Amino acid sequence: MFTPSAAAADAPKTGKSNSGIIALCMLITVIEGYNLIVFGQVVPLILRDQSMGITDQAIGLIGGVVYIGAILGALIAPLLGERLGRKAVLAGAVAVFAAAAALTGLSPDGLVMGLARFLAGLGVGAALTTAMTVARNNAPARRGSLVITITMAGIPLGGVVAALIAVPVLPAFGWRPMFFIGTALTAAILVAVLLTKFPVTTEPEIAGRTWTTRHKLAAVFSGRGAVVALIIAACAVANMVAWQGMNVWVVEAMIGLGLNLQVALLFSFILTGAAVIGSFITAWIADRWGASLAAVLTGACTLVGLVGILALPFSAPLAITCIALMGIGGHSTMNLVHTATSDIYPLPARATALGWSNGTSFIGAFLGPTLGGAAIATGGSPSVFGTFATAAVVCLAAVVGLYVADRKTTHASFHHPHGRHGEPLVPSEVPG
């Protein structure tokens, strides 16, 4: 039977947060969001760039391959963080997707662009998982939802930045400068990471050292933990099919509904802007009523938005409302699934569990753009929205399952000795 060491018993329980570290983690995710979401905003111009020779189906695959790299990055990052330190992993990951942004802008064809996007994903996946873990470890337990929301708000906020830059830059200079701007912004963030001192004595970091990798994996993938892990994967994959698919295809889909490029770009801004604003409201709800229950509400928002734009007559106010609901639901649901993950599993296994929720979310993020490309090639904009609405139905069913599993697992299986919100569980109860 595995027992806690003296270091875990003596771990500090100050309840204080390190706002500087949390702010840096958010800045990292802002530039990640820029590098991820900017691709969807340049898709119409890449498709019309005769020198690239890229088809609808190919651009969907290129838009999705970034998430294959992200899956690997998200799963490897926790292991590297334990060996090299989280600061080293963050710095290395940011450097990788800075170089990848430059390579994307220089791409002469789809093959090179696909390779560049894969490398971007590798860096983004490692940086996102590590930034989320560092931020959560440097925050009071009772503010888990808020801190993850603050950190993850950087993703759509980066999309907002990309959309604002795209409106003047794309018509005047084309799509390549958007990636060079991303390279410069990422390089600035890399300097900030290198100059920042990271604390290594937070309670989760100390607790994590008392468990071997085998015990952490057992906590996540054995017994009831394995059931919860499967439900988390279903939530993450289905949600990200709809959310990241919309991020890549919303501009082209709105053009397909008869809008010009600049107006379509404004809908991309609405999608990501609503995601940022809505995430703070849903975090407030989650810190009071639980992350998994809040995820049910946000999952319903995504479905209502997609069904509304499909089934109701098109009008500007209705389209704005539906796109905003998609933004609120898509981004917030993923935040809340991550928060529930960090709350359900034992504190020493938190990084491993978040690596799982992030890694599986990137599977959905790969499938979303790919399925969207196939849908728009065969059925145009209605087919795109219909495909993502189907994913939203699956997601809503899965988050309802997560809510049920959260209640049963938290109270009957893991036995939190001090409460629900991320406090240490009894290590002797880890399976294996």
N, C-alpha and C positions, 0 to 999 in steps of 0.2 A: 504494500500500500504506500502510495506516495504522500509524503508529508511536507509541510512548509518549512523553510529554513528560518534561521534567526533573522536574516535580512528581511524576509517578507514580514515577519512579526514586528520588526522595528521600523517598517516603512513609514515615512511621514504622512500624516493625514491632515494637512493644513487647510485643505478646501479652497486654497487660493488659486487664481488663474495667472498665467503668464500671457498678458495681452499682447506683448510684442511678438512672441513666437506665434500666437494665433493669427495676428495680422500678417506676418510674413507668409504663413501657410495659405492665407486667403489670396495674397498677391501671387503666389505660385499657381494657385488654381485659376486665377484670372487669366494669366498668360497661357495656361493649358487650355482654358475655354476659348481664347482667341485662336490658338493653333488648331483646335478641333473644329470649331463652328465656322471659321472663315472659309473652309473648303466648300460648305454648302452655298455660301454666298457668291462664290466664283464659278460654280457649276455651269450656269447658263453661258458664261463667256468661254469656258474651256470647251464646251460642246460645240461652240461656233468658231473655235480656233482651228482653222484648216491644217495648220502646221502640226498639230498634235494628233489628229486623226482618231479621236476617242469617241466611241458610241455611247448611247444611253446605258446599255448593260455594262460596258466597261467602266464608265464613270461611277456606277453604283458599286462595282467591285473595288475600285480604287478608294472610293469613299468609305468602304467597309473594312479594308485590309488594315487600316490604322488600328482597328480594335483587336485584330489578331495579335499584333505587337503589344497592345495594351494588356491583353489577357496574360501574356508571358511576363510582362513587367510587373503587373499586380501580384502575381503569384510568387515571383522571385524576390520582390522587394522586402517582405518580412524576414526572409532568411538572410539576405545580405545585410539588412539593418542590424540583426543580432551580431553579425560577425564584424562588420565594418563601421557600424554606427549610423544613425539615421541621417546625420548631417552629410556624411560622405555619399550616401545613397541619393539624397535629394540633389546635391550638387552635380553628381554624375548624370542623374536622370535629366535635369534641366539642360545640361550641356548637350546631351544626345538630341533632345527635341529642338534645341536652337540650331544645331547643325542640319537637322532634318528639314526645318523650315526653309533654310537657305537652299538646300538641294531641291526642294519642291519648286521654289521659284525659278530655279535654273533648269528644270526638267525639259528635255527635248522631245520626250514622247511618254506614252502611258506607262511603259515598263519602268522607266526611271522614276516617274511620279509615284507608282505603286510601291517601289522600294523605299522611297523617301517617306511615304506615309506610314509604312510599316515601322521604320525607325522612329518616326515621330510618336507612334503608338507605344513603342517599347519604353521610351522616355516618359511619356505622359502617364502610362499605367503605373510605373514604379514611383513616380513623383506624387501621383494622386493618392495612392494607398499610404505612402509614407507621410505625406502632409496631413492626411486625415488622422492617422494614428498619433502623430506628434501633437496636433491641435487638441485631440480628445484627451491625451495624457496630461496636457498642461492646463486642464480646465476642471472646475468643481464638478463632482458627479451629478449634482442636481441640474446642471446646465448642459447636459449632454446633447440634447436636441438642438439647442441654440448654437452651440459651438460647431457642431457638424454642419448646421445650416449656414453659419457665417463662413466656414471654410468652403463648402460646396457652392455657395452663392457665387463664388468666383467663376465657376464654369459658365453660367449664362451671362454673368456680368462681362466676361471676356467676349461673349457673343455680341453683347450690346456694343462694346467698344469696336468690334469688327464691323458691325452693321453701320455704325456712325462713320467710320473711316471709309467703308465701301461706297457710301452714297456719293461723295465727291471723287473718290479715287478711281473706281471701276470705269465710269463713262469716259474719264479723261486719259487714264494711263493703262487700262487693261488689268488683267488679273495677277500678273507676276509681282508687281510692287506690294500687293497685300501680304505676301509671304516674306518679303524682305523687311517690311515693317515689323512683322512678327519676330523675325530673327533679332532685330535690334532691341525690341522690348524684352525678349527672352534673355538676351545677354545682360541687360541691366538687372534682371531678377537674379541671374546667376551671381553677379557681383554681390548683391545683397545677401544671398545665402552664404557665400564664402566669408563675409565680414561679420556674420552673426554668430554669437556663442550660444550653443544649444545646451540646455540643462540635461543631465543624464541621471538625475536622482529622483525623478517623479515616482510616485508609488507604483504605477503600472510598469515602469521600466524595471524597478527593483523586483516586483512580483514576477515579471516575465523571466528573470534570470533563475528563479527557483524551480522552473519547470523545464524539462527537456523538450526537444522538438516532438518526440513521440507522445508525450503527455498532452501537448497543445493540439496535435492532430487528433488524438483520441477524444479530447473534449469536444471538438467540432464535428468529428465524423463517426462517433460511436453512439450507440443507444439512441436516446431521444435527440441528442445533438445531431445525429445523422438525418433524422426526420426533419428537424428544423432547417438543416442545411439544404435539403432538397426543396423545401418550400421557399426558402430565401432565393435559391437559384431560379425557381419558376417566376417569382416576383420580379427579379432583376432582369431576366432575359426578356420576358414579355413587355415589361415597362420600357426597356431601352430599345426594343424594336420600334415601338411607337414614338418615343421621345427623340432618339437620335436619328431615326428615319425622317422625322419631320424637320429636324435641324438641317439635314442635308437637302431635302427635297421641297421645303416650303416655298422657296423663291420660284423654282421652276413650276411647281404645282399652281401657284397663284398666277404666273404668266399664262399657264394653260387655261385658266379661268377667264382670261381676257385682259389682264392687267399688264401695264408696261413694267420695265425692269425697275425703275426707281420706286414706283408704288409697291411692287412686290417686295423690294428690299425693306420697305417700312413694315411689312407684315413679319419679316424676320426679326426686326427690332421689337415688335409687339410680342412675339413669341418669347424671346429671351428676356425682355424687360418685365413681362408679367411673371416669368419664372423667378426672377430675383425678388420682386415685391411679394409675390405669393408665398415664397419659401419662408419668409420671416413670420408671416401670419400663421402658417401651418406649424412652424417651430413652437410658437407660443401655445398653440393648441396641444401639441405633442408633449410639452413639458408639464402640462396640466392633466391631460387625459390619456397619455400614452402614445408612443410613436406608432405602434401597429394600428391602433384605432384611427389615428389621424391619416394613416396611409390608405385606409378604406375610403375616406372622404376624398382624398386627392386622386385616387384611382378612378373614382366616379367622375371627377372633373374632366379627366382626360377623355373618358368614353363619351360624356355628354357633348364636349366640344367637337369631337370627330363626327358623331352622329348628327349633330346640328348642322355642320357645314355640308354634310352629305344629303340630308333629308329635307332641309328647309330652303326656301327660295333665296338666292344669293342677293345680299345687300351689304353695303359697307359696314353699318353698325353691327349687323349679325355676324359678319365674317370676323370683325375685330373681336367681338365677344367670344366666339368659338375658338379663335386662335389663342386668345388670352387664357381661356380655360385649359387648352392643351398645354400651354407653357407652365401654368400653375401646377397642373396635375403631373405632367411628365417629370419635371425637375424635382418637385417636392416629394413625390412618391419614392424616388430613388434615395433622396436624403433620409427619409423616414425609415426605409428598409435598412439602410446603413446604421441608423441610430438604434433601431430595434436589435440589430445584430450585435452591436457593441454592448447593449444592455443585457441581452439574454445569456451570452456566453461568459465563462469565467474570465476575470480580469487578466490573468497572465496569458490567456489565449486570445485576447482582443485583436492583436495585430494579425494573427492567423485567420480569425473569423472575418475581419474586414478585408483581408486579402481575398477570401472566398467570395464575399458579396461583391467586391469590386471586379474580380476576375470574371464571375458569371455575368455581371452587368455588361462587361465588354463583349461577351458573346452576343448578347442582344444588340449591342451597339454596332457590331459587325453585320448582323443579319438585317437590321433596319434599313441602312442605305442600299444594301444589295437587293432586298425584296422590293424596295421602293423603285430602284432602277428597272427591275423586271416589270413592275406594275405600270409604270408610266410609259414604258415601251409598248405594252400590250393594250392598255385601257385608258391612258391619259390620267388627268388629275383625279377624276372620280375613283379610279382603281387604286391610286395611291392612298387616298383617304380611307377607302374601304379596307385595304390591307392593314392599315394601322389601327382602324377601329376593331378589327378582329383581334389584333394583339392586345388592345385595351380591354376587351372582354376577358381574355385569359388572365391579364394582370389583375383585374378587379377580383376575379375568383381566387387568385393566388394570395392577394393581400388579406382577403377575408380568412383564408386558411392560416396566414401568418398571425393574424389577431387571435385566432383560437389557439394556435400552437404556443404563442407567447404567453397567454394566460395559463395554459396547462403546464408548460415546461417550467416557467418561472416559479410557480407555486408548488408544483408536485415533484419536480425532477432535480433541478439544480440546487434548490434550497438556499436562496440568498440569505445569509445570516443577518445582514444589516440593512436590507432594503432592496429596491429594484434597480437603481440607476447606476450600475457599473461598479458597485463595491466588490471587494474580493469574495469569491465563493470559497467554500471549504475545499482545499486541494485534494484531500483524501477521497473526495467523491468523484474525481476524474476517472473515467473508465480506463481500464487497462493498468 
